[in-house]
Amino acid sequence: MAKYLAKRIFYLILTLFIVITVTFFLMKLLPGTPLTNQAKLSQSQIALIYKQYGLDKPEWQQYLIYLAGAVKGDFGTSFQFSDQPVSYLLSSRIGPSLQIGLQAMVVGVVLGILIGAIGAMRQNTWVDTTTTVVSILGISIPSFVLAVLLQYYLGLKAQLFPIAEWGGFIYTVLPTLALGATPLAESARFVRTEMVDVLSSDYIELAKAKGLSRMGVIYHHALRNSLIPLITIVGPLAVNIMTGSMVVENIFSIPGIGEQFVKSVLTNDYPTIMDLTIIYSFMLCVVLLFTDILYGIADPRIRLTGKAN
Amino acid sequence: MDNENNILEVRNLQVNFKTYAGDVKAIRNVSFDLRKGETLAIVGESGSGKSVTTRTIMGLNASNADIASGSIMYKGQDLLKKSEKEMEGIRGQDIAEIFQDPMTSLDPTMKIGRQIAEPLMVHKGMKKDKAWAQALEMMKLVGITDAESRINDYPHQFSGGMRQRIVIAIALINYPEVLIADEPTTALDVTIQAQILNLMKELQDKISTSIIFITHDLGVVAGMADRVAVMYAGKIVEYGTVDEIFYNPKHPYTWGLLSSMPTLDSSGDELPSIPGTPPDLLDPPTGDAFAARNAYALKIDTEQEPPFFKVSDTHYAATWLLHPDAPKVTPPAQIVERQEKYAKMQQALAQAQQTTGPVEEEEEQQ
């Protein structure tokens, strides 16, 4: 296990290095400059500012300087908020994003499992059709459309939840729903398919032959076996939530890293873009590592250590 | 024939499956008895209704199955009239089943100890420790070596033969009155087959259960069964003791089955087979369903269904050939040989019975 973890962490660092490299040079291809009022500045003023931020050097030098700093944990200072270290800027913003992301993931997956399981148990009835329609809608409606609809109906019309801003738990409800719709739909669809398969398998027949009740069969045998493969889609779902958060946080004006990411790209705030890319990649790598380990725990057939004894 | 010795009596069972194309008449008026302590083999090719029969007994038919008529009496009660809840109490307790494929019939994510102990926990409300202790005993009984350490293993850590032993342990843990074995050795290789069959016979004596043994393999039947019922196209066409079916078969279908089984004496390059395919049970033919594939078919076979004709007290066959007015036919050579062998056996037996007395006396004198 320790050896496996060490290997995975090595790969994680390698992945981050590649991500940093690729992002750094792609980012330089972005149109525009970090300067807000470029037209009003003279050539010498621009040169001065560039020199101050080290943008006058060739790109490969900038890259090496950035890499050297990153290794030491120095991710530079933000261009937008003068003299604010990027790490400080983002550490205050990561909380709301994590909260909404995790809530969306948990709510989406738990409800998805429930809906998928009910659909499978009532296969080919109106219940099943309804759950299928719900999941197709959830998959096909983009989160930003859903966000606006939720704001209008639950926020403006029904006055149930605040439309935007960040205050307490009540402010997280709508963004969570908007972001959670896709994980809900995806996992419902996935669980239904898996469970229909599992329910027709021989070991379910044997479980029935043992005299287990319908719920006993579902709870003790069907559920675990249909949920294990669900772990594999947690990674892709996390990606979905991360990309969704960039738009959804903007719509709900949530002071999170997703909103910050969009701002940084629009203003060519290079250090912030870099740092955010690293954060997103790191989170995804951790999720993937976590799901791989979880899979091994949940499914005895692929224990990481090989033999159980 | 409502006999005291019968543990299970199936009467006039008819099961249809509703499909978009119409009703598939999978079981067409099947009746049989299972006596206490015996092994009844139900033999037939795929689609003849063997498995549907056992599934109906277990109450585990697919949702589109419709039991049109019949009764299944177990201990004076009709299983077909039981509620789902009542059937849950019977399954795994009074009637248990061994499934065909041990590779897929165990839950891949549950320790086998728990899987074997489950029927105890469900039916006897046993606590985990006690149930596991009994599961361990049962594992030893079915011949799983090193049971103490293997009780915590998962199915994928066992070979096919060992898994089938586990499946048997699950079925037998509550000492069921009736054990249904649905082709329990089909998925195993031949050497393992023999081991599993021996184990089943041995355990049948130990826990005195009655077995319904479903198979398409007549070779397996000979060593296992007391009585045999041959099924074709959703009907039983012939039944009798194992000797009667093997050595004095009367139904042309049974002739076909036996001739297509290789024996030590078979010679030549080609094994005989039954031509054609079974009829479509969406629309079963009138008369004898086997008529179209039957070289010995009479005209009446295509018009009227044959009733059961009595061959002996224990042996019945549904073929018009047994009607007093039917023309005399000679069965295939192989079957004639078998019948001759049987006649000799009977003679020898009769002689032996006459001579047993004196032989024993002689032994005593010495």
Interface residues (C-beta under 8 A of the other chain):
Chain A: S201 D202 Y203 E205 L206 A207 K208 A209 K210 G211 L212 S213 R214 G216 H220 H221 R224 N225 I228 A298 D299 P300 R301 A308 N309
Chain B: M58 L60 E84 K85 E88 G89 I90 R91 G92 Q93 A96 E97 F99 Q100 D101 T104 S105 L106 D107 P108 T109 M110 E118 P119 V122 H123 S149 N152 D153 Y154 H156 Q157 V167 I170 A171
